[in-house]
Amino acid sequence: EVFDHSPYSPDLAPSDFHLFLHLKKFLSGQRQRFENDREAEMVVTQWFQSQAADFYDTGIQKLVPRYDKCLNSGGEYVEK
């Protein structure tokens, strides 16, 4: 079953609360500046590829309770 939801909802974006959270931690640990956009793209792509399938599965599984919270609140913004 497909549920309608607002096109922008930070409560339902696994990229915001899982993927980019970990990517941000990784990049801050690098403490480096990239020479150009291509170098940054290569480092980020390598990081994505180095993550195990379980990493992505965990992010999707965390989406389920967040989606439930949003549905139970009538689509209103949900804090943790």
Order of alpha helices (4+ residues) and beta strands (2+ residues): alpha-alpha-alpha
